[in-house]
Amino acid sequence: MKKNYLLSAFTATLLLATASSLLAQEAPHKKFFVGASFGVSSTKSEQPFTDGAGNPRGMMELKSTDWHVAPQFGWFLRERFAIGVEGFYRRESNPGANLPTKSIGAGVFGRLLVPVWSSRFSIYNDLVLSGARILGYTHDGTALFQSKTNMAGLYYRPGLQFRLKSNINLLASMGNVFGYTYRVEKKDAFGSTIEYPSRKNTSHTVGFYDKFSINSFSIGANFLF
C-alpha cells in the first residue's frame, strides 16, 4: 500500500512537472520588442494653369512623393497581446507650393495578434491613440499660405506579421482603416507683402480613413528580446 502511495505521488509530481514545462514553453520567451516601419509612395494629379491675365491655358501634371518612418517599442503582457509606444515622421512634397509638408507625432497602442491557422503568419490589430503636428503650405490662387495643424485621434490599424525567426518578425500594413480625428488648423500668409487675415478651422471626423490605400503601404520589422 505504501508503495502505491509513493508511486501515485511520484506520478502526480511527474505529470505536474511536465504540465508546467509545457505551459512554460507556450508562454512567450520574449517580453519586449523594438522595431520600425517605413513607407514611400508617389501620386500624380492634374491642375489647371492660367496665363498672366488669368485665362485658362490647359492642365499641368503634378507629382507628389511621400515617405514616412515610424519606430516602435512594445511589451507583451500576454502571449498575443502587447502595449507599446511609437513615434512617426512624414514628409510629403507639395508641387503646388514647391515646399514640403512635414508631420511629426507620437502615440500609444494596444496590439492583439490573431494567428493564421498554424502558419508563421498572424494578423495584428492595433488600437492607436496618437497626436501630431503638421506644417504645410497651400496656394489658393492669390497667395501662399503656411498651415500649422495640431491633431489627435483614435484609430484602428490592422496589418500582417510573418515570424521570420523566434526573435524577428516582418510586418506589412496599409495604415489606419477607421477612427476619430480632432483637428485644429491655422493658416497665415507666407512670404507676401499683402496682409491677409489668419484663417482657423476646427474639425471632428469619424469614419473610414480616406488615405487607407496602397499609397499608405508600409513595411517593417521588429526584434524581440
C-alpha positions in Angstrom: 0.0 0.0 0.0 2.8 2.4 0.9 4.5 1.6 -2.5 1.2 2.5 -4.2 1.1 5.9 -2.4 4.7 6.6 -3.3 4.1 5.6 -6.9 1.0 7.8 -7.1 2.8 10.7 -5.6 5.7 10.3 -7.9 3.4 10.0 -11.0 1.5 13.2 -9.9 4.7 15.1 -9.4 6.0 14.0 -12.8 2.7 15.0 -14.5 2.7 18.4 -12.7 6.3 19.0 -13.8 5.6 18.0 -17.4 2.5 20.3 -17.5 4.5 23.2 -16.0 7.2 22.6 -18.6 4.6 22.6 -21.4 3.0 25.8 -20.1 6.3 27.5 -19.9 7.0 26.6 -23.5 3.7 28.0 -24.6 4.3 31.3 -22.9 6.3 33.9 -24.8 10.0 33.7 -24.3 10.5 37.3 -25.3 8.7 40.0 -23.4 9.7 43.2 -25.3 10.1 44.2 -28.9 11.6 47.2 -30.7 11.3 47.9 -34.4 10.3 50.4 -37.1 8.3 50.6 -40.3 9.0 52.6 -43.5 6.9 53.5 -46.5 7.2 55.6 -49.7 4.6 56.5 -52.3 4.2 58.7 -55.4 1.0 60.1 -56.7 0.1 62.2 -59.8 -2.6 64.8 -60.2 -3.7 67.4 -62.8 -4.1 71.1 -62.0 -5.4 73.8 -64.4 -2.9 76.7 -65.2 -3.6 80.2 -66.4 -1.7 82.9 -68.2 -0.7 86.3 -66.7 -4.3 87.6 -67.4 -5.9 84.7 -65.5 -7.2 83.0 -68.7 -7.1 79.1 -68.6 -4.4 77.6 -70.8 -4.7 73.9 -70.0 -3.8 71.3 -67.5 -0.4 70.5 -65.9 0.6 67.3 -64.3 1.8 67.4 -60.7 3.7 64.7 -59.0 3.8 64.3 -55.2 6.2 62.0 -53.3 5.6 60.9 -49.7 7.7 58.9 -47.3 7.4 58.1 -43.6 9.1 56.3 -40.9 7.7 55.1 -37.5 9.8 53.5 -34.7 8.1 51.4 -32.0 8.7 49.8 -28.6 6.4 47.3 -27.1 5.8 45.0 -24.1 3.9 41.7 -24.3 1.5 41.4 -21.4 0.2 38.1 -22.7 1.3 35.8 -25.4 -0.8 37.5 -28.0 -1.4 40.9 -26.5 1.1 43.8 -26.2 1.1 47.5 -25.4 3.6 50.0 -26.7 4.7 53.5 -27.7 5.5 54.8 -31.2 6.7 57.9 -33.0 6.5 58.9 -36.6 7.8 61.4 -39.1 6.3 62.1 -42.5 7.5 64.3 -45.4 5.4 65.0 -48.5 6.4 67.1 -51.4 3.9 69.8 -52.4 4.5 70.7 -56.1 1.8 73.4 -56.0 3.8 75.3 -53.4 7.2 73.9 -54.1 7.6 73.4 -50.3 7.2 70.1 -48.4 4.6 69.2 -45.8 6.1 67.8 -42.7 4.4 65.8 -39.9 5.8 64.6 -36.6 3.9 62.8 -33.9 3.7 60.1 -31.2 1.2 57.8 -29.6 0.5 54.7 -27.6 -1.1 51.5 -28.9 -2.5 48.1 -27.9 -1.8 45.1 -30.2 -3.8 41.9 -30.5 -2.2 39.1 -32.6 -4.5 36.6 -34.3 -2.6 33.6 -35.7 -3.5 32.4 -39.2 -4.0 28.7 -38.6 -0.7 27.1 -37.6 1.4 29.0 -40.0 4.0 31.7 -39.3 1.6 34.4 -40.3 -0.5 36.4 -37.9 -2.9 39.3 -38.3 -2.1 42.1 -35.9 -4.8 44.6 -34.8 -3.6 47.9 -33.4 -5.7 50.4 -31.5 -3.7 53.6 -31.6 -4.1 56.8 -29.6 -1.9 59.5 -31.1 -1.2 63.2 -31.6 0.6 65.0 -34.4 1.9 68.4 -35.5 1.7 69.2 -39.2 3.4 72.1 -41.1 2.4 72.5 -44.7 1.8 75.0 -47.4 -1.1 75.7 -49.8 -1.8 78.2 -52.6 -5.3 79.5 -53.1 -4.6 81.3 -56.4 -3.9 84.6 -54.8 -1.3 83.9 -52.1 0.8 81.2 -50.5 -0.4 80.2 -47.0 1.5 78.3 -44.3 -0.7 76.0 -42.3 0.0 74.7 -38.8 -2.2 71.8 -37.7 -2.5 70.1 -34.4 -4.4 66.9 -34.4 -5.2 63.9 -32.1 -7.1 60.8 -32.8 -8.0 57.2 -32.0 -7.5 54.7 -34.9 -7.8 51.0 -35.8 -4.8 49.8 -37.8 -4.5 46.2 -39.0 -1.5 44.5 -40.5 0.2 41.2 -41.4 3.0 39.8 -39.4 5.4 37.0 -40.5 7.6 35.2 -38.0 11.0 35.0 -39.7 12.8 33.7 -36.6 11.9 33.2 -33.0 13.0 36.8 -32.3 12.4 38.5 -35.6 9.1 39.5 -37.2 8.4 41.1 -40.6 5.4 43.5 -40.8 3.2 44.9 -43.5 0.3 47.4 -43.2 -1.8 49.8 -45.3 -2.2 52.2 -42.4 -5.3 53.3 -40.4 -8.7 51.9 -41.5 -11.1 53.5 -39.2 -11.0 56.1 -36.4 -11.8 59.5 -34.9 -9.7 62.7 -35.6 -9.8 66.1 -33.9 -8.0 68.7 -35.9 -7.2 72.4 -35.4 -5.7 74.2 -38.4 -4.4 77.7 -38.6 -3.3 79.4 -41.9 -1.3 82.5 -42.3 0.0 84.2 -45.5 3.6 83.3 -46.2 6.1 85.5 -48.0 3.6 88.0 -49.1 3.8 91.8 -48.9 0.0 92.0 -48.7 -1.6 91.3 -45.3 -4.2 88.5 -45.3 -6.3 87.6 -42.2 -5.4 84.4 -40.4 -7.7 81.5 -41.1 -8.5 79.0 -38.4 -10.6 75.8 -38.8 -11.5 73.2 -36.2 -13.0 69.8 -37.3 -14.0 66.4 -35.9 -14.2 63.4 -38.2 -15.3 59.9 -37.6 -15.3 57.1 -40.1 -13.1 55.2 -42.5 -9.7 56.8 -43.1 -9.6 58.4 -46.6 -5.9 57.7 -47.0 -6.2 53.9 -46.5 -4.8 52.7 -49.8 -1.7 51.4 -51.5 -0.2 54.9 -51.1 -0.1 54.4 -47.3 1.5 50.9 -47.5 4.5 50.4 -45.2 6.8 47.5 -44.3 8.9 47.0 -41.2 10.4 44.6 -38.8 10.6 44.1 -35.0 13.1 42.3 -32.8 12.0 40.5 -29.7 14.1 40.3 -26.5 
